[in-house]
């Protein structure tokens, strides 16, 4: 199973903390944020991880190395200019070997059964599966409207125009994309992965929503960073739960 962590961002909203350290390396509970995600991937059977780099990328590469310390194989996709979610995934496409890829945001702290998510995607033959959350401020994050059969109808107002009953959700920054959707993404150009998702919805492809019930935090501001530290101390999310089990006796 293939995975990608998006880690190229500038982290401007967390300055001055990110003046000399890339956001994915900021410690949460004493462990770099990106390591939380690597251990989550490892726990659910992912072995090959692509990480895109731009801002202070060499620091991330030096900290993580080839991934062997985590029982993973890490490959780096270096971006001389930031390519966004669409362009960044497109540049890394050769590493996916034509297989679906699970994408995580490097600034998200989450507790999620990735095994169940992967099974849901394959069982439903989805073109893409987006992990979604209920949130009272879903519109502020970017409204995702879900209709019958978990099918996403519109993302931020774009998609199917026909009025159908929907439930409001927000995108949690975790998704599985089938490589065929990347054909529409231009190479070497900054873009959003949401654009091919909207195009797929308009064509009638199965772009599905998967509800997240567990812990989630976007470490995008100083306030949310502080809240995540508090949540770790309160035991709302635990690092040790992500470590792979040792040999059985």
N, C-alpha and C positions, 0 to 999 in steps of 0.2 A: 504494500500500500504506500502511495506517495503522498507527501505533505509539503506545504510551503508556508513559511512564516514571513509576513510582510514587515520588514524592519528598516526600511530606507528613510523614514520620515525625519523631519527636522526637530520635532518636539518643541515647537516654539511656545506653546501654551504652558510648558513646564519650566521655562527659563526663570531664574538663572540655573536651576538644577541641571539643565541639559546644555549649558554653555560648554562644558568640558567632558560630558558623558552622554552617549546616545541613550535615548529613553529606554530601549529594551534592556539596558544593563542596570537601570535603577533598581536598587534592592527593595524587595518587598518581603518583610519577615526575614531579612538578612540574606536573601537569595535573589539574584537577578531575575527580573520579570520574565525574560525570554526563557530562562531555565525552567520556570514553572511550566511553561508551555511545552518545552522539550520533554520533560518528564511525563506530562499528560499524554503526549504522543507515544512515548515509549510504553507506557502502561497499557495502551490499547493496540499494541502490535505494529505500530509504524516504525520503520527502520531507516528509510531514506527521506531526508528533509532538505529542501532547498530554502535558503534564506537570502532575500535580496538586500543589498547594502548600498548606502549612499553616504548619509551624514555620519561622520566618524566611524565609517564601516570597518577600518582596520582594527579598531578597539574591540568590536564584536567578534571579528574573526580571531583575534588573539585570545580572547576569553574562552571561546567555544572550541577552537581548533577544528579537527576533523570529525568531532562528535563522538569519538571512541570512549571518552570518559563517561558518556551517558548511554553507551551501548547503541549508538546511532551512527549513521553515515551522513555527514553534513556536506552539502555542496553550496557554494556561494555564487550568487548572480549579482555582479557588480554593475551599478548604474552610474555612469558619469554624470547624467542628469536624471532627476527624479521622473519616473515614468508613470506614476500613479498606480492604482490597483489594476487597471486593465493592461497598460503597457508593461508593468512589472511582471505580471503573470505571463504575458505573451513572450517576453524575453526569456523567461525560464522554461518555456514550453518544450524545448528539446530534451530537458531532463525528465519529462513525464512519460516518455516512451509510449505516447498514445493512450495512456491510462487516465482515468479520472483522478483528480487531485483534491485533497482537502486543504483548504486555505484558512489560516488563522491570522488575525491582526497581532502584531508584535506588542501592542500596548493594551491587550485585553487579558484580564485574569478571570478564568472561568472554570467551573466544575461541570463537566458534561461527559456523558457516556458516548464516546466517539465510536465505539463498536456498534452501538444501536443506531447511531446516525448513519454510519456507513451501510448498514444492513437496510435501513429505510430507503436510502438513495437507490440501492441496487434492486431491491424488491419492487420498487415503483417505476423502475426504468426511467428515472428522471434525467432531463437534460442538465438541470442544476438543482441543488437543494440548499436553501438558505436557512440558517438557524435564526429563529425569531423569538422575541420576548414581548410579553405584555408590559406596558409602561404607560403611566398617565400622561407622560410627555412624548408619546410616540411620534406625534406630528413634528415636534421640535427636533427629534433625532432623524426624522425622515420616514414618513408614514408608508408602511407596507400593508396592502389590503389583500386578505386571504379569503377565497371563496370555497365552494364545495370541493371535497376530495383533497384538501390541503393545497390546492392550486393557487399560486399567487396571481392576482388579477391586475394589480397596479403597484408600482413603486414610485413614490413621490408624485403621484398623479399621472404617471406615464404607463401605458399598457393598453388594456382593453377598454373601449369606450362604453360598452353596453352596461347599463346599471344592473348589478346583481348584488345579492346580499353578501356582505363581507364582514370580517372581524379585523379590527385595527391591531397592528403589531409594529415593532421596530426591528431593524436588522441588527443582529448581535455581532456582526463582523466575522462570522464563521460560515464557511460554505464549501460545498463540493461542486466542482465544475467538470463537465465532460469536455474533452479537447475539441470536439466539433464546434463548440461555441466560440472558441478562440480564433476560428478562421476569419471572423469579422473584425478582429482587433488589429489595428495597424501596428507594424513593427517600428520600434524606435521612436514612438510618439506617445506623449503623456495622454492617458485616457482613463476612464472609469470602467470597471468591470460591470457596473450596473447597466451600461448602454447595451451590450449584447444580451443581458438578461431581459431587458425590456423588449428588445427585438424578438427574442425567443417567445416571450409571452404573447406578443402580437401575432406571431406565426401559429400559435396554438401548441407550442411545445410544452412539455410538462416541466415547469419551473415551480418547485414545491417549497412549502414552508414547513419547518420542523420546530416545534415549540420547545424552548428551553425552560426548565423548571428550577434548575439549580442555581448556584452562585454565579454572578456575573458582575464585572466591573470594568469600565473603560477608564484606564489610568491616563486621562487626557489633560487633567488640570491638577493644580496643587491640592485643591480641596478633595478631589476623588482619590488622589494618591494617599493623602492622609487618612481618608476613610478606609482604603484598602489595608493600610497598616493596622488600623484599629480592628478591622474584621479578622485579620490573621491572628492578632492577639486574643480576640474573642473566640477563636476556634471555628469561625464560620466557613473557613476554607483551610485545608491542612496540606502542607507540602509532603509530609510522610505518606499520605494516602496515594500519592502519585508515583512513588518509587516502585520499580518492578519487584515482584515477590522473589525471595531467595529460593535456593534449591529445597525441595521437600525431602524430609528424611524418610 
